């Protein structure tokens, strides 16, 4: 009876995951979708704790279980509430890494249980066919390898995003990474097929090598590719969790892992397509890393500045204004001031929209989340293809902290690290105003020729302060 109730709970939780994921596809329903999926997960957790029963034995250890739940709930809630929007990408990486670590620990625990069963080479093989044993080992090792890579890679991504780690690469690193991966796969295959006497030490060697591979996998990848890498690591964690679902024959864990893995993979593919690059190129191209920094600081000529009052007049008397948000907007926490400027211009009869590049910011959907926090209408957020159709009829483009996603070098310079990446065609507008703190290159480490073109005017300063001053000027214009 309890098993039937638990199976129903797992089915219900799986349905909530699917519904929640569907609702996450639109900003107006995303918050509810998150709550629906969280409710399903809570139901599955407590159903497992109180209803799980195998061969007449319940889970037990309720003190440890609820202590862990309480600590995790408190830490997670405080971290989520206190995190700044600029630190959201590294928090996503950190939490994703914890998921990978959990999947790897499940594999370690289950392999240890397997090794300590009496008569591994005798009784166990009698009770379990060789193919079934190899299948079990395959799932355990997949969870270990993928979870370890996800954990180590996510920790590196977290460090790089918060500035504590820098891009690191060395001559022949691509060959080293490939050789390391082949070694891991070779040792795992040997362990599954031969099941040698030294299986336990070999298992931990695979674990250590997987962690090492995760580090070297992400270290050389440059900042401009971090949204893609975060999405890919997220899919890794989902696949590793699904392996845990296989091990425990847990339908809800399996469903959740598959959904996360599939969604992360699809998002990775879509982002690569948006950048006009293959996933292989992202992983080995080091776009935005050390190879790009050589181009930094090369002056392209002179630029012109625009005063706050002139910028306010130009925008106040425009028919259409497009705002291009970037990481600088997030750093300044200027999304609310940006929305206030938008409302002010709209009240003056100006048509205002937002041009969103798919890899703007430091994580997938970073700009959408940022603007949603300020209650910007979803209908005003235009994807790259839509925005590029609007630029030829746009009077003013206001770029707030974006750099690489508007760099014409992606179209004109075959030697540029970003060559071939689709960009926002802001130069098609009548006038371009760029707000930056300074003339330093963007995250990809390369100079932006757009800043030196005749249509472009620079408006230096912190985005929040500049927008607040613009609001005052627009009101007086």
N, C-alpha and C positions, 0 to 999 in steps of 0.2 A: 504493500500500500504506500509506504513512504517513498519507495523507488518510483512509483507511478506519479506521485505528487511532484517529486524532484524533477522528473523528466518533463512534466508539464511546465514547471517553473523555468527550466532551461529553454524550452521551446518559446515560452513567452518572452524571456530575456533576449533570445536571438531575434525575435520579431521586433523588439524595441530597438535593438542595435540597427537593424535595417531601416526602420522608420526614422530613427534619429539621424542616421547618415544621410537619408534623403532630405530631411529638413535642414541639414547643415548646408545644403547647396544654395540656399537663399538667405541673405542677411536678416530678413524680417522674421524668419522662422528658426534661425540658427540657435538662438538662446534656448528656445523650447526643445529643439532637437537634441541639444546637449543634455538638457534635464531629463528628457525621455530615456535616452541611452544610459544616463547615470542611474536612473531609477531601476532600469532593467538589470544593470550590473549589481546594484545593491541587493535586489531581490535574489539574484543568482548566488551572491556571496553568502547571505544569511540562509538561503535554502540549502546550500552545501554544508554549512556549519551544523545546522540542526537536523537535517534530514538524510545526510549521506550515511549509508550503512552498507558495509561490505562484509559478508560472512558473519553477520551478527555483531560487528564491531563498529562503533561510531568513531568520529575523529578524536574526541578527547582533547586534552591540553587546551581547554577553553581559556584559561588564564593567559597563556602565551599568545593565543590567537587574537583575543580582544585587546591585549596590550599592544600588539603589532598594529592592529586596525586603528586603535586610538592614536598612537604615535604618528602613523602615516597620515591619518585624517587631519590632525592638528598641523603637522609640518606642511602638508599639501595646501591646506586652506590658507595658512599664513603666507606661504610663498606666492600663491596665486593672487591674493589680495594686495600684497605689498609690492609686487613686481611692477616696475615702470614699463611703459609701452616700448621704450627703446631696448629694454632687457628681455622682452618677450621671446625673441628668437633663441637666446641662450637658455631660457627656462624650458622651452620646447625641446631643445637638444638634451638638456639635463634629464628631464622626465622621460624622454624617449630612451635615453641610455639606461635608466633604471629598469625600464621594461625589458631591454635586451639582457641586462644582468640577471633579472628574475628568470628569464627563459634558460639562460646558461646554468644557473644554479639548480633549476629543476632537472636538467640533464645530468649534472654532477651527482645530485642526490639519487636519481634513479639508476645511474650506472653503478654507484657505490652499493645500492641495494642488490643489484644484479650480481655483483662480484661476491657479495657475502652470503648469497643463498647457498645452502649446503649442497655439495656435490655438483658444482657448476658443469664439470665435464661429464658427469654421470647422470644423476637423477634429473637435473634440469633438462638435459638433452633428451631424456626419455619422455618427459612431460611436454616438451616443446620441440617441434620439428626444427631442423637446421634452418629452413627458410624463414620460419616464424621468428627464430632468434636473431637471424641476420636482419630481418625487417625491423625488429625492435631496436637493435643496435644502430641501424641506419637512422631511425627517427631521433634517437638519443644524440647521435653525433651531429646530425643536422641542426638540432636545437642548440647544441653546444657551440658549434662553429659560427652559425649565423648570429646567435645571441651575443657571443663574445665579440664578434666583429662590430655589431651594432653598438654594444656598450663602449668599447674602446674608441670607435670612430665618433660616436656622439660626444664623448668626453673631450676629444680633440676639437670637434666643432664648437662645443661650449666654450672651451678655452680661447679659440681663435675669435669667436664672436664677442667675447667680453674683453678682448685685448691682452689677455695674459699669455697667449701663445701666438707665435708668428708662423707664416708659411715656411715649411722646411722641405728641402729636396736636395738630392745629391746626384752626381753623374751615375747613370745606370740604375736609377731607382725604379723605373718601370720594369726593367728586366728582373730586378731583385724582387719586386712585388709579385710578378708572375711566377717566379721560381718558388717563392714562399707559399703562394696559394697552391701550386702543384704539389709541393711537399706535404702540405696539410691534407689535401685530398688523397694523396698516395698513402699516407700513414693511416688515414681513416678507412680507406679501402682495405688495407692490409689487416687492420684490426677487425673489420667486419668479416672478412673472408677466412682469415687464419685463426682468429681468436687465440693469440699466443699466451703463454704463461705469464708474460710481463704486461698483460693487458692494462692493468691499473696505472702503472707508471707511464705507459704509452698514451693513455687517455689524457693524462695531465700534461704531457708534452704537447699534444694536439691543442689542448686548452690554452697553454702559454703561447704557442705559435699563432693561434687565432687572435689572441689579444694583440700580439705584435703586428700581425697583418692589419688589424683594425686601425692601429696607430699610423702605420705607413700608408694605409689606404687613403686617409683623409689629410694628412700633413701637407702634401704638395698641392692640394686643390685650393685655388685662390678664392678670395672673398666674393668675387662676382658670381661664382658658381655655388655658393653656399646654400641658396634656396633649393637648388636641385639636389644637392648632397643630403640636406636635412630630410627632404621628401624620400629619397632613396633609403636612407637609414631607418626612417619610419616604417617603410615597407619591409625592411629586414626584420624589425622587431615584431611586426605582425606575423610574418612567416615563422619566426622562432616560437611565438606564442601558440601558433597553430600546431606546431610539433608537440608542445606540451599537451594540447588538447587531444592529440592522437595517443600520447602515452597514457593519459588517464581516462581515455574514452569519455571525455567531457565535451558534450555537444556545444555548450555555450562558449567555452574557451576556444574550441575549434572554429566556431562561427565568427567570433570576435576577431581572432587572429587572421582568418581568411579575408574578412572585410577590410581590416587595417592594411594587410599586405596588398590586396588588390587595389584599394583606393590609393595607397602610396605609390604603387607601380604605375597606375594610370596617370596620376598627377605628375610623376617624374617624366613620363613619356610626353605628356602635353607640354610641360615646361621646356623640355629639350626641343620639341617641335617649334615652340614659340621663339626659341633662340636660334632656330635653324641649325642645330648642332645635334650630332648623334650622342648617345649616352657614353659611348667609348671615348669620344672626343672630350667630353666633360671630365671623365675620370682620369684621362692621361694628358689632357691638354694644358693643365695648370693655368687656365684662364683666370686672370686676376691675381696670379701668384707672382713668384720671383721673376718669371720671364717677362712679365709686363712692366715691372718697375723700372726697367732700363729706359723706358720711354718717358718716364716721369720727369717733369721739370723742363722739358724742351719748349721754349716759347714759340708761339705761332705768329706773333706780331702784337699789335696794340689793340686794346679794347676800350670801350667807352662806358662811362657810368651814367646812371639816371638818378635824379633826386626823387625823394619820396613824393613831393608835391607833383612833379611831372608824371610820375608813375600813376598817382591817384587820378589825375586829370585824364590820362590816356585810357585808363580802365573805365572811368565813370562815363565817358562819352563814346565807348565802344558799343557795338551791337552784340558782339559775341566774345566772351572771354573763356579760355580753357586753362584750367589749373593742372599742372603736372606735379604730383607729390612724389617725394623721394625720401631717402633715409634721413636727410637733414631736417625734414619736417618732424620726423619721429624723435630725433635727438632733442629738438627744441621743445617737444611737447606742444606743438603749435596747431594741432588739429582743430581745437575749439575756436581759436582766433581765425583760422582759415574759414571755418563754417560761418562765422559771424561776418567776415568780409563777403563771402558768397551771398548771404542773405541781404546784405546792404546793397550790393550791386544789383541783385535781382529786383529789389524794391525800386531801383532807379530805371528799371526796364531793360537791364543788360541780361542776355542769355548766358548762363554760367554752367559749365560742365567740368568734369574731372577726367583726365586721360590717365588710365592705369596700365602700366606695363607689367606683364606677368612675372617678371623677376625683379621688380622694384622693391627695395628694402633688403631684409636679411632672412626672410622666410617666405614660404608660399602664402600669398594672400595678405602680406604684411600691410599694404596700403589700404586694402579693403577693411581690415580689422581696425586700423587706425582711424579711418574716417567714420566707420560705423559707431565707434566710441563717441564721436562728436555728433551723432544723429544726422549725418549727411544722408540725404535721400539716395537710396540704391539706384533709382532711375537716372541719377546724374552721373553715375560712375560708368564711364565708357571704356570697354576693352580696347586693346591696341588697334585692332582692325577698324572698329567703329570710329575711334578718335582720329585715325589717319585720314578718314573720309571727311572729317569735320575741319581739319586744319586749314585747307585752302580757303574756306569761307570764315575763318576766325580772324578777328582784329588784333587781339592780344593773347599771347600765351604767357602765363606766369609760372615759371619753374621754381619749385620750392625744394631745394636740397637734392634734386635729381641730377645725375651727371652722365654715367655710362649709357643709360637707356635713351639718351637724346644725342649721343655722340655721332656725328656724321661719318666718322672714321669707319664705322661698321659697314658703310656702303662704299666709301671711296678709297680706303687705304688697305690694299691686300696684305700689307705687312703688319697690320694692327692685330693684337690678340683678340679683339672683338669683331674682326671682319666676318661678315656673313650673318651676324646676329640682327634680327629685325629690331628696328628702333621706332620711337615715336617721331614722326616727321614734323617736328615743331617749326622747322625753318620754312615750311610752306605758308605759315601765318604771316600777316602783315608786319607784326612787331613781336619780338620775343624779349621778355624781361626775366633775367636769371637772378634768383636770390641765393647767394652762397656766403659763407663766412670769409672765404679768401679764394685766391686763384689756384689753390692746391688741387692736384688731380683727384679724381674720384677713387672708388674702392678698387677698380681695376688697375689703378696706378698709371693711367695714360692721360695725356693732355687732350682737351676737348676743343676742337677747331670751331665749334658753334659759338664759343664765347668771343671770338675775334671777327665774326662776320658782321656785315653792315646793319642787318636787321636787329642785331642783339644788343641789349643794354644790360649792364651789370648793376645789381642792387645789393650791396654788401651789408652783412649784419646777421645777427641771430634771427632765425625765421619768426619766432614768436614776437620778438620786439619789433621787427620790421612790419609784420602783419598788423600789430596793434597800432603802430604809427600810421600805416596805410588806412586803417579804419577811420582814424581821426581826420586824416586828410580828405578821404572820400566824403565824410559827413560835411566837411567845410567847402567841398568843391561845388 
